[in-house]
Structures are given as structure tokens and as C-alpha cells.
Amino acid sequence: MSLWLLIGLPLLFLLGLFLNAIKDMKQLEKQLPKYKDKIRDVKDDDDDY
């Protein structure tokens, strides 16, 4: 029983993190079009790298 807890709990935690990240990413994709007019172009310098 304790082996299942040692394996299962961290896996559930990681699964929760991934699901939360996916949910936040979908929410962010819905909000981005509202702020599209506030995005400005960044001038690219011709620096040698």
C-alpha cells in the first residue's frame, strides 16, 4: 500500500501541474486578442553576434 502512495502521489501532483498549465494556456489564448492593439513592434538592431 505504501509503495502505491510513494509512486501515485508524485504522479498525481505532476499530472495536476500539467493540467493546470494547459488550462492557464487556454485561458491566456482567449485573453490575448483583447490586448493585440497594445503590442508594439520591437526594432531589431543589426548587431553582430
ChimeraX commands (.cxc) that place a marker at each C-alpha (Angstrom):
marker #1 position 0.00,0.00,0.00 radius 0.5
marker #1 position 2.75,2.46,0.89 radius 0.5
marker #1 position 4.51,1.71,-2.40 radius 0.5
marker #1 position 1.39,2.85,-4.26 radius 0.5
marker #1 position 1.40,6.06,-2.24 radius 0.5
marker #1 position 5.09,6.67,-2.95 radius 0.5
marker #1 position 4.52,6.22,-6.67 radius 0.5
marker #1 position 0.99,7.57,-7.04 radius 0.5
marker #1 position 1.11,10.82,-5.13 radius 0.5
marker #1 position 4.03,12.38,-7.04 radius 0.5
marker #1 position 2.45,11.26,-10.32 radius 0.5
marker #1 position -0.85,12.85,-9.35 radius 0.5
marker #1 position 1.00,16.03,-8.42 radius 0.5
marker #1 position 2.76,16.15,-11.80 radius 0.5
marker #1 position -0.48,15.41,-13.62 radius 0.5
marker #1 position -2.15,18.26,-11.77 radius 0.5
marker #1 position 0.67,20.62,-12.73 radius 0.5
marker #1 position 0.36,19.73,-16.40 radius 0.5
marker #1 position -3.42,20.04,-16.42 radius 0.5
marker #1 position -3.22,23.40,-14.66 radius 0.5
marker #1 position -0.65,24.65,-17.17 radius 0.5
marker #1 position -2.84,23.57,-20.09 radius 0.5
marker #1 position -5.87,25.27,-18.53 radius 0.5
marker #1 position -3.92,28.50,-17.98 radius 0.5
marker #1 position -2.57,28.39,-21.53 radius 0.5
marker #1 position -6.09,28.09,-22.97 radius 0.5
marker #1 position -7.26,30.97,-20.76 radius 0.5
marker #1 position -4.32,33.10,-21.94 radius 0.5
marker #1 position -5.11,32.36,-25.58 radius 0.5
marker #1 position -8.64,33.67,-25.02 radius 0.5
marker #1 position -7.37,36.88,-23.39 radius 0.5
marker #1 position -4.61,37.74,-25.87 radius 0.5
marker #1 position -6.81,39.15,-28.67 radius 0.5
marker #1 position -8.03,41.86,-26.29 radius 0.5
marker #1 position -4.51,43.27,-25.97 radius 0.5
marker #1 position -3.42,42.86,-29.59 radius 0.5
marker #1 position -3.68,46.60,-30.24 radius 0.5
marker #1 position -1.27,47.34,-27.38 radius 0.5
marker #1 position 1.53,45.20,-28.82 radius 0.5
marker #1 position 4.22,47.27,-30.48 radius 0.5
marker #1 position 6.94,46.13,-32.87 radius 0.5
marker #1 position 10.43,45.85,-31.48 radius 0.5
marker #1 position 13.11,47.41,-33.63 radius 0.5
marker #1 position 15.73,44.78,-34.41 radius 0.5
marker #1 position 19.28,46.04,-34.08 radius 0.5
marker #1 position 21.84,44.85,-36.62 radius 0.5
marker #1 position 24.33,43.71,-34.02 radius 0.5
marker #1 position 26.90,41.09,-34.92 radius 0.5
marker #1 position 26.56,38.03,-32.77 radius 0.5
marker link #1:1,2 radius 0.2
marker link #1:2,3 radius 0.2
marker link #1:3,4 radius 0.2
marker link #1:4,5 radius 0.2
marker link #1:5,6 radius 0.2
marker link #1:6,7 radius 0.2
marker link #1:7,8 radius 0.2
marker link #1:8,9 radius 0.2
marker link #1:9,10 radius 0.2
marker link #1:10,11 radius 0.2
marker link #1:11,12 radius 0.2
marker link #1:12,13 radius 0.2
marker link #1:13,14 radius 0.2
marker link #1:14,15 radius 0.2
marker link #1:15,16 radius 0.2
marker link #1:16,17 radius 0.2
marker link #1:17,18 radius 0.2
marker link #1:18,19 radius 0.2
marker link #1:19,20 radius 0.2
marker link #1:20,21 radius 0.2
marker link #1:21,22 radius 0.2
marker link #1:22,23 radius 0.2
marker link #1:23,24 radius 0.2
marker link #1:24,25 radius 0.2
marker link #1:25,26 radius 0.2
marker link #1:26,27 radius 0.2
marker link #1:27,28 radius 0.2
marker link #1:28,29 radius 0.2
marker link #1:29,30 radius 0.2
marker link #1:30,31 radius 0.2
marker link #1:31,32 radius 0.2
marker link #1:32,33 radius 0.2
marker link #1:33,34 radius 0.2
marker link #1:34,35 radius 0.2
marker link #1:35,36 radius 0.2
marker link #1:36,37 radius 0.2
marker link #1:37,38 radius 0.2
marker link #1:38,39 radius 0.2
marker link #1:39,40 radius 0.2
marker link #1:40,41 radius 0.2
marker link #1:41,42 radius 0.2
marker link #1:42,43 radius 0.2
marker link #1:43,44 radius 0.2
marker link #1:44,45 radius 0.2
marker link #1:45,46 radius 0.2
marker link #1:46,47 radius 0.2
marker link #1:47,48 radius 0.2
marker link #1:48,49 radius 0.2
view
